[in-house]
Amino acid sequence: MNPDNNIHKRTPIGVFDSGFGGLSILREIRKVLPQYDYVFLGDNARAPYGVRSFQLVYEFTLEAVKYLFAQGCPLVILACNTASAKALRSIQQRDLPQLDASRRVLGVIRPTVEKVGELSRTGHIGVFGTPGTIQSGSYDIEIKKLFPTFQVHGHACPMWVPLVENRESDGDGADYFVQKDINALLALDDQIDTVILGCTHYPLMLDKIRKYMPPGVNIVAQGGIVADSLKNYLTRHPEMETRLTRGHTCEYLTTEDANRFSCTASVFTGMPVEARHATLQP
Protein backbone atom coordinates (compact mmCIF):
# COMPACT_ATOMS: atom_id res chain seq x y z
CA MET A 1 0.00 0.00 0.00
CA ASN A 2 2.76 2.41 0.92
CA PRO A 3 6.53 2.37 1.35
CA ASP A 4 5.93 3.17 5.00
CA ASN A 5 3.83 0.03 5.38
CA ASN A 6 6.17 -1.85 7.66
CA ILE A 7 5.85 -3.38 11.10
CA HIS A 8 5.38 -0.65 13.68
CA LYS A 9 6.12 -1.10 17.35
CA ARG A 10 3.88 1.84 18.19
CA THR A 11 0.11 1.53 18.03
CA PRO A 12 -0.94 5.20 18.02
CA ILE A 13 -4.29 6.88 17.77
CA GLY A 14 -4.74 8.16 14.22
CA VAL A 15 -6.31 11.57 13.66
CA PHE A 16 -7.36 12.53 10.13
CA ASP A 17 -8.50 15.78 8.56
CA SER A 18 -8.77 16.99 5.00
CA GLY A 19 -6.71 20.01 6.00
CA PHE A 20 -5.51 21.80 9.11
CA GLY A 21 -8.62 22.20 11.25
CA GLY A 22 -8.38 18.75 12.79
CA LEU A 23 -5.24 19.93 14.54
CA SER A 24 -7.51 21.90 16.87
CA ILE A 25 -9.23 18.61 17.77
CA LEU A 26 -5.89 16.85 18.23
CA ARG A 27 -4.66 19.64 20.50
CA GLU A 28 -7.63 19.18 22.85
CA ILE A 29 -7.38 15.38 22.75
CA ARG A 30 -3.73 15.55 23.78
CA LYS A 31 -4.61 17.83 26.68
CA VAL A 32 -7.07 15.26 28.01
CA LEU A 33 -5.15 12.12 26.97
CA PRO A 34 -1.46 13.11 26.77
CA GLN A 35 -0.11 9.65 27.54
CA TYR A 36 -0.86 8.01 24.19
CA ASP A 37 1.01 8.11 20.89
CA TYR A 38 -0.64 9.96 18.00
CA VAL A 39 -0.33 10.24 14.22
CA PHE A 40 -2.02 13.17 12.49
CA LEU A 41 -2.65 12.98 8.75
CA GLY A 42 -3.79 15.98 6.73
CA ASP A 43 -4.83 15.49 3.10
CA ASN A 44 -3.92 19.10 2.36
CA ALA A 45 -3.05 18.43 -1.27
CA ARG A 46 -6.71 17.64 -2.01
CA ALA A 47 -8.37 20.07 0.40
CA PRO A 48 -10.96 21.43 0.74
CA TYR A 49 -13.27 18.43 0.90
CA GLY A 50 -16.36 20.57 1.43
CA VAL A 51 -16.87 21.26 -2.27
CA ARG A 52 -16.42 17.63 -3.32
CA SER A 53 -19.08 14.97 -3.88
CA PHE A 54 -20.08 12.38 -1.28
CA GLN A 55 -18.42 9.64 -3.35
CA LEU A 56 -15.11 11.44 -3.72
CA VAL A 57 -14.95 12.39 -0.03
CA TYR A 58 -15.67 8.77 0.84
CA GLU A 59 -12.90 7.51 -1.47
CA PHE A 60 -10.35 10.02 -0.17
CA THR A 61 -11.26 9.35 3.47
CA LEU A 62 -11.04 5.60 3.01
CA GLU A 63 -7.56 6.01 1.52
CA ALA A 64 -6.55 8.00 4.60
CA VAL A 65 -8.00 5.43 6.99
CA LYS A 66 -6.14 2.63 5.22
CA TYR A 67 -2.93 4.63 5.39
CA LEU A 68 -3.31 5.22 9.14
CA PHE A 69 -4.08 1.54 9.68
CA ALA A 70 -0.81 0.81 7.86
CA GLN A 71 0.96 3.08 10.35
CA GLY A 72 -0.22 0.78 13.13
CA CYS A 73 -3.29 2.73 14.29
CA PRO A 74 -6.03 0.50 15.76
CA LEU A 75 -8.25 3.56 16.24
CA VAL A 76 -8.77 6.48 13.84
CA ILE A 77 -10.62 9.71 14.60
CA LEU A 78 -12.08 11.57 11.62
CA ALA A 79 -11.42 15.07 12.99
CA CYS A 80 -13.17 16.56 9.99
CA ASN A 81 -16.84 17.43 9.80
CA THR A 82 -17.05 16.86 6.06
CA ALA A 83 -15.42 13.42 6.25
CA SER A 84 -17.58 12.51 9.24
CA ALA A 85 -20.67 13.65 7.34
CA LYS A 86 -19.95 12.07 3.98
CA ALA A 87 -17.79 9.01 4.68
CA LEU A 88 -17.92 7.75 8.27
CA ARG A 89 -21.05 5.64 8.10
CA SER A 90 -20.00 3.86 4.89
CA ILE A 91 -16.54 3.11 6.26
CA GLN A 92 -17.91 1.80 9.55
CA GLN A 93 -20.60 -0.39 8.02
CA ARG A 94 -19.11 -1.49 4.70
CA ASP A 95 -15.33 -1.32 4.86
CA LEU A 96 -14.22 -2.04 8.44
CA PRO A 97 -15.57 -5.62 8.49
CA GLN A 98 -13.39 -6.37 5.44
CA LEU A 99 -10.32 -4.33 6.43
CA ASP A 100 -10.08 -5.33 10.10
CA ALA A 101 -13.12 -5.80 12.30
CA SER A 102 -11.05 -5.21 15.42
CA ARG A 103 -10.19 -1.62 14.47
CA ARG A 104 -12.42 1.40 14.88
CA VAL A 105 -13.12 4.67 13.08
CA LEU A 106 -14.94 7.43 14.97
CA GLY A 107 -16.21 10.87 13.93
CA VAL A 108 -16.88 14.26 15.46
CA ILE A 109 -20.57 14.85 14.72
CA ARG A 110 -22.24 12.39 17.11
CA PRO A 111 -20.46 13.56 20.30
CA THR A 112 -21.13 17.17 19.34
CA VAL A 113 -24.84 16.46 18.92
CA GLU A 114 -25.02 14.68 22.27
CA LYS A 115 -23.59 17.78 23.95
CA VAL A 116 -26.16 20.03 22.30
CA GLY A 117 -28.94 18.09 24.00
CA GLU A 118 -27.46 18.98 27.37
CA LEU A 119 -27.15 22.69 26.61
CA SER A 120 -30.24 23.77 24.70
CA ARG A 121 -33.29 25.03 26.59
CA THR A 122 -35.43 25.94 23.57
CA GLY A 123 -34.57 23.04 21.28
CA HIS A 124 -33.69 25.49 18.51
CA ILE A 125 -30.17 24.83 17.21
CA GLY A 126 -27.95 26.72 14.78
CA VAL A 127 -25.04 25.21 12.87
CA PHE A 128 -22.14 27.05 11.28
CA GLY A 129 -20.20 24.93 8.80
CA THR A 130 -18.53 24.70 5.44
CA PRO A 131 -20.83 24.56 2.41
CA GLY A 132 -20.25 20.78 2.18
CA THR A 133 -21.18 20.10 5.80
CA ILE A 134 -24.29 22.28 5.66
CA GLN A 135 -25.36 20.80 2.31
CA SER A 136 -24.99 17.27 3.66
CA GLY A 137 -27.58 17.94 6.35
CA SER A 138 -25.65 15.64 8.68
CA TYR A 139 -26.21 17.70 11.79
CA ASP A 140 -29.93 17.94 11.05
CA ILE A 141 -30.09 14.16 10.65
CA GLU A 142 -28.10 13.30 13.78
CA ILE A 143 -29.89 15.85 15.96
CA LYS A 144 -33.30 14.61 14.83
CA LYS A 145 -32.27 11.02 15.64
CA LEU A 146 -31.55 11.90 19.25
CA PHE A 147 -33.90 14.85 19.70
CA PRO A 148 -36.84 14.52 17.28
CA THR A 149 -38.53 17.76 18.39
CA PHE A 150 -35.48 20.00 17.93
CA GLN A 151 -35.42 22.58 15.16
CA VAL A 152 -32.11 22.87 13.28
CA HIS A 153 -30.93 25.70 11.03
CA GLY A 154 -27.61 25.60 9.17
CA HIS A 155 -25.63 28.44 7.66
CA ALA A 156 -22.51 28.06 5.50
CA CYS A 157 -19.53 30.32 6.23
CA PRO A 158 -17.24 29.99 3.20
CA MET A 159 -14.90 32.80 4.26
CA TRP A 160 -14.05 31.60 7.75
CA VAL A 161 -11.58 28.86 6.78
CA PRO A 162 -9.51 31.14 4.50
CA LEU A 163 -9.44 33.78 7.24
CA VAL A 164 -8.00 31.28 9.70
CA GLU A 165 -5.47 29.72 7.33
CA ASN A 166 -4.25 33.12 6.15
CA ARG A 167 -3.83 34.27 9.77
CA GLU A 168 -6.49 36.95 9.38
CA SER A 169 -8.95 35.60 11.95
CA ASP A 170 -7.84 38.11 14.59
CA GLY A 171 -7.83 41.07 12.19
CA ASP A 172 -10.49 43.72 11.73
CA GLY A 173 -11.46 42.26 8.35
CA ALA A 174 -12.78 39.12 10.04
CA ASP A 175 -15.32 41.15 12.03
CA TYR A 176 -17.39 41.90 8.94
CA PHE A 177 -17.81 38.25 7.95
CA VAL A 178 -18.38 36.95 11.48
CA GLN A 179 -21.04 39.55 12.27
CA LYS A 180 -22.69 39.06 8.88
CA ASP A 181 -22.88 35.28 9.24
CA ILE A 182 -24.12 35.38 12.83
CA ASN A 183 -26.87 37.81 11.86
CA ALA A 184 -27.83 35.63 8.89
CA LEU A 185 -28.12 32.50 11.05
CA LEU A 186 -30.10 34.12 13.83
CA ALA A 187 -32.42 35.71 11.28
CA LEU A 188 -33.58 32.20 10.38
CA ASP A 189 -34.93 31.58 13.90
CA ASP A 190 -34.97 34.03 16.81
CA GLN A 191 -35.31 31.15 19.30
CA ILE A 192 -31.87 29.66 18.56
CA ASP A 193 -30.08 29.31 21.89
CA THR A 194 -27.25 26.94 20.95
CA VAL A 195 -24.89 27.26 17.98
CA ILE A 196 -22.57 24.48 16.82
CA LEU A 197 -19.24 25.43 15.30
CA GLY A 198 -19.41 22.64 12.75
CA CYS A 199 -15.92 23.09 11.33
CA THR A 200 -12.68 22.43 13.14
CA HIS A 201 -11.20 25.75 11.98
CA TYR A 202 -13.86 27.82 13.68
CA PRO A 203 -12.62 27.58 17.31
CA LEU A 204 -9.69 29.76 16.24
CA MET A 205 -12.27 32.50 15.66
CA LEU A 206 -13.98 31.98 19.00
CA ASP A 207 -13.18 35.43 20.38
CA LYS A 208 -14.72 37.10 17.32
CA ILE A 209 -17.75 34.83 17.46
CA ARG A 210 -18.33 35.59 21.13
CA LYS A 211 -18.01 39.29 20.38
CA TYR A 212 -21.00 39.29 18.03
CA MET A 213 -23.10 36.45 19.42
CA PRO A 214 -25.99 37.66 21.62
CA PRO A 215 -25.72 36.95 25.35
CA GLY A 216 -27.27 33.68 26.42
CA VAL A 217 -26.53 31.79 23.21
CA ASN A 218 -24.38 28.71 23.81
CA ILE A 219 -21.41 28.31 21.45
CA VAL A 220 -20.38 24.69 20.98
CA ALA A 221 -16.74 24.14 19.96
CA GLN A 222 -15.86 20.54 19.20
CA GLY A 223 -12.32 20.04 20.50
CA GLY A 224 -13.04 19.53 24.18
CA ILE A 225 -16.23 17.60 23.45
CA VAL A 226 -14.48 15.13 21.15
CA ALA A 227 -11.62 14.73 23.64
CA ASP A 228 -13.99 13.95 26.51
CA SER A 229 -15.97 11.58 24.29
CA LEU A 230 -12.80 9.72 23.30
CA LYS A 231 -11.76 9.42 26.94
CA ASN A 232 -15.16 7.97 27.75
CA TYR A 233 -14.97 5.62 24.78
CA LEU A 234 -11.62 4.21 25.89
CA THR A 235 -12.93 3.74 29.43
CA ARG A 236 -15.89 1.77 28.06
CA HIS A 237 -13.71 -0.24 25.66
CA PRO A 238 -10.66 -1.54 27.55
CA GLU A 239 -10.00 -4.00 24.73
CA MET A 240 -9.10 -0.98 22.57
CA GLU A 241 -7.44 1.07 25.30
CA THR A 242 -4.96 -1.67 26.13
CA ARG A 243 -3.84 -1.83 22.48
CA LEU A 244 -2.65 1.78 22.45
CA THR A 245 0.99 2.58 23.19
CA ARG A 246 1.87 5.29 25.68
CA GLY A 247 4.92 7.15 24.50
CA HIS A 248 3.57 10.74 24.62
CA THR A 249 4.60 11.14 20.96
CA CYS A 250 2.90 12.86 18.04
CA GLU A 251 3.81 12.52 14.38
CA TYR A 252 2.49 14.87 11.69
CA LEU A 253 1.92 13.75 8.10
CA THR A 254 0.64 15.70 5.12
CA THR A 255 -0.05 14.98 1.46
CA GLU A 256 1.30 18.41 0.48
CA ASP A 257 4.71 20.03 0.94
CA ALA A 258 5.83 19.22 4.47
CA ASN A 259 7.53 22.56 5.10
CA ARG A 260 4.47 24.52 3.99
CA PHE A 261 2.25 22.36 6.17
CA SER A 262 4.51 22.79 9.19
CA CYS A 263 4.38 26.56 8.93
CA THR A 264 0.58 26.77 8.90
CA ALA A 265 0.06 23.90 11.35
CA SER A 266 1.73 25.87 14.12
CA VAL A 267 -1.23 28.29 14.03
CA PHE A 268 -3.46 25.44 15.19
CA THR A 269 -1.11 23.64 17.56
CA GLY A 270 0.40 26.68 19.25
CA MET A 271 3.84 25.07 18.98
CA PRO A 272 6.38 24.25 16.26
CA VAL A 273 5.50 21.33 14.00
CA GLU A 274 7.83 19.19 11.91
CA ALA A 275 5.82 17.22 9.38
CA ARG A 276 6.75 14.68 6.75
CA HIS A 277 5.15 13.91 3.41
CA ALA A 278 2.70 11.05 2.93
CA THR A 279 1.35 9.61 -0.32
CA LEU A 280 -2.15 8.15 -0.27
CA GLN A 281 -3.17 5.41 -2.65
CA PRO A 282 -6.55 3.92 -3.61
C-alpha positions in Angstrom: 0.0 0.0 0.0 2.8 2.4 0.9 6.5 2.4 1.3 5.9 3.2 5.0 3.8 0.0 5.4 6.2 -1.8 7.7 5.9 -3.4 11.1 5.4 -0.6 13.7 6.1 -1.1 17.3 3.9 1.8 18.2 0.1 1.5 18.0 -0.9 5.2 18.0 -4.3 6.9 17.8 -4.7 8.2 14.2 -6.3 11.6 13.7 -7.4 12.5 10.1 -8.5 15.8 8.6 -8.8 17.0 5.0 -6.7 20.0 6.0 -5.5 21.8 9.1 -8.6 22.2 11.2 -8.4 18.8 12.8 -5.2 19.9 14.5 -7.5 21.9 16.9 -9.2 18.6 17.8 -5.9 16.9 18.2 -4.7 19.6 20.5 -7.6 19.2 22.8 -7.4 15.4 22.8 -3.7 15.5 23.8 -4.6 17.8 26.7 -7.1 15.3 28.0 -5.2 12.1 27.0 -1.5 13.1 26.8 -0.1 9.7 27.5 -0.9 8.0 24.2 1.0 8.1 20.9 -0.6 10.0 18.0 -0.3 10.2 14.2 -2.0 13.2 12.5 -2.6 13.0 8.8 -3.8 16.0 6.7 -4.8 15.5 3.1 -3.9 19.1 2.4 -3.0 18.4 -1.3 -6.7 17.6 -2.0 -8.4 20.1 0.4 -11.0 21.4 0.7 -13.3 18.4 0.9 -16.4 20.6 1.4 -16.9 21.3 -2.3 -16.4 17.6 -3.3 -19.1 15.0 -3.9 -20.1 12.4 -1.3 -18.4 9.6 -3.3 -15.1 11.4 -3.7 -15.0 12.4 0.0 -15.7 8.8 0.8 -12.9 7.5 -1.5 -10.4 10.0 -0.2 -11.3 9.3 3.5 -11.0 5.6 3.0 -7.6 6.0 1.5 -6.6 8.0 4.6 -8.0 5.4 7.0 -6.1 2.6 5.2 -2.9 4.6 5.4 -3.3 5.2 9.1 -4.1 1.5 9.7 -0.8 0.8 7.9 1.0 3.1 10.4 -0.2 0.8 13.1 -3.3 2.7 14.3 -6.0 0.5 15.8 -8.3 3.6 16.2 -8.8 6.5 13.8 -10.6 9.7 14.6 -12.1 11.6 11.6 -11.4 15.1 13.0 -13.2 16.6 10.0 -16.8 17.4 9.8 -17.0 16.9 6.1 -15.4 13.4 6.2 -17.6 12.5 9.2 -20.7 13.6 7.3 -19.9 12.1 4.0 -17.8 9.0 4.7 -17.9 7.7 8.3 -21.1 5.6 8.1 -20.0 3.9 4.9 -16.5 3.1 6.3 -17.9 1.8 9.5 -20.6 -0.4 8.0 -19.1 -1.5 4.7 -15.3 -1.3 4.9 -14.2 -2.0 8.4 -15.6 -5.6 8.5 -13.4 -6.4 5.4 -10.3 -4.3 6.4 -10.1 -5.3 10.1 -13.1 -5.8 12.3 -11.0 -5.2 15.4 -10.2 -1.6 14.5 -12.4 1.4 14.9 -13.1 4.7 13.1 -14.9 7.4 15.0 -16.2 10.9 13.9 -16.9 14.3 15.5 -20.6 14.9 14.7 -22.2 12.4 17.1 -20.5 13.6 20.3 -21.1 17.2 19.3 -24.8 16.5 18.9 -25.0 14.7 22.3 -23.6 17.8 24.0 -26.2 20.0 22.3 -28.9 18.1 24.0 -27.5 19.0 27.4 -27.2 22.7 26.6 -30.2 23.8 24.7 -33.3 25.0 26.6 -35.4 25.9 23.6 -34.6 23.0 21.3 -33.7 25.5 18.5 -30.2 24.8 17.2 -28.0 26.7 14.8 -25.0 25.2 12.9 -22.1 27.1 11.3 -20.2 24.9 8.8 -18.5 24.7 5.4 -20.8 24.6 2.4 -20.2 20.8 2.2 -21.2 20.1 5.8 -24.3 22.3 5.7 -25.4 20.8 2.3 -25.0 17.3 3.7 -27.6 17.9 6.3 -25.7 15.6 8.7 -26.2 17.7 11.8 -29.9 17.9 11.0 -30.1 14.2 10.6 -28.1 13.3 13.8 -29.9 15.9 16.0 -33.3 14.6 14.8 -32.3 11.0 15.6 -31.5 11.9 19.3 -33.9 14.8 19.7 -36.8 14.5 17.3 -38.5 17.8 18.4 -35.5 20.0 17.9 -35.4 22.6 15.2 -32.1 22.9 13.3 -30.9 25.7 11.0 -27.6 25.6 9.2 -25.6 28.4 7.7 -22.5 28.1 5.5 -19.5 30.3 6.2 -17.2 30.0 3.2 -14.9 32.8 4.3 -14.1 31.6 7.8 -11.6 28.9 6.8 -9.5 31.1 4.5 -9.4 33.8 7.2 -8.0 31.3 9.7 -5.5 29.7 7.3 -4.2 33.1 6.2 -3.8 34.3 9.8 -6.5 37.0 9.4 -9.0 35.6 11.9 -7.8 38.1 14.6 -7.8 41.1 12.2 -10.5 43.7 11.7 -11.5 42.3 8.4 -12.8 39.1 10.0 -15.3 41.1 12.0 -17.4 41.9 8.9 -17.8 38.3 7.9 -18.4 36.9 11.5 -21.0 39.6 12.3 -22.7 39.1 8.9 -22.9 35.3 9.2 -24.1 35.4 12.8 -26.9 37.8 11.9 -27.8 35.6 8.9 -28.1 32.5 11.0 -30.1 34.1 13.8 -32.4 35.7 11.3 -33.6 32.2 10.4 -34.9 31.6 13.9 -35.0 34.0 16.8 -35.3 31.1 19.3 -31.9 29.7 18.6 -30.1 29.3 21.9 -27.3 26.9 20.9 -24.9 27.3 18.0 -22.6 24.5 16.8 -19.2 25.4 15.3 -19.4 22.6 12.7 -15.9 23.1 11.3 -12.7 22.4 13.1 -11.2 25.8 12.0 -13.9 27.8 13.7 -12.6 27.6 17.3 -9.7 29.8 16.2 -12.3 32.5 15.7 -14.0 32.0 19.0 -13.2 35.4 20.4 -14.7 37.1 17.3 -17.8 34.8 17.5 -18.3 35.6 21.1 -18.0 39.3 20.4 -21.0 39.3 18.0 -23.1 36.4 19.4 -26.0 37.7 21.6 -25.7 37.0 25.4 -27.3 33.7 26.4 -26.5 31.8 23.2 -24.4 28.7 23.8 -21.4 28.3 21.5 -20.4 24.7 21.0 -16.7 24.1 20.0 -15.9 20.5 19.2 -12.3 20.0 20.5 -13.0 19.5 24.2 -16.2 17.6 23.4 -14.5 15.1 21.2 -11.6 14.7 23.6 -14.0 13.9 26.5 -16.0 11.6 24.3 -12.8 9.7 23.3 -11.8 9.4 26.9 -15.2 8.0 27.8 -15.0 5.6 24.8 -11.6 4.2 25.9 -12.9 3.7 29.4 -15.9 1.8 28.1 -13.7 -0.2 25.7 -10.7 -1.5 27.5 -10.0 -4.0 24.7 -9.1 -1.0 22.6 -7.4 1.1 25.3 -5.0 -1.7 26.1 -3.8 -1.8 22.5 -2.6 1.8 22.5 1.0 2.6 23.2 1.9 5.3 25.7 4.9 7.2 24.5 3.6 10.7 24.6 4.6 11.1 21.0 2.9 12.9 18.0 3.8 12.5 14.4 2.5 14.9 11.7 1.9 13.7 8.1 0.6 15.7 5.1 0.0 15.0 1.5 1.3 18.4 0.5 4.7 20.0 0.9 5.8 19.2 4.5 7.5 22.6 5.1 4.5 24.5 4.0 2.2 22.4 6.2 4.5 22.8 9.2 4.4 26.6 8.9 0.6 26.8 8.9 0.1 23.9 11.4 1.7 25.9 14.1 -1.2 28.3 14.0 -3.5 25.4 15.2 -1.1 23.6 17.6 0.4 26.7 19.2 3.8 25.1 19.0 6.4 24.2 16.3 5.5 21.3 14.0 7.8 19.2 11.9 5.8 17.2 9.4 6.8 14.7 6.8 5.2 13.9 3.4 2.7 11.0 2.9 1.3 9.6 -0.3 -2.2 8.2 -0.3 -3.2 5.4 -2.7 -6.6 3.9 -3.6 
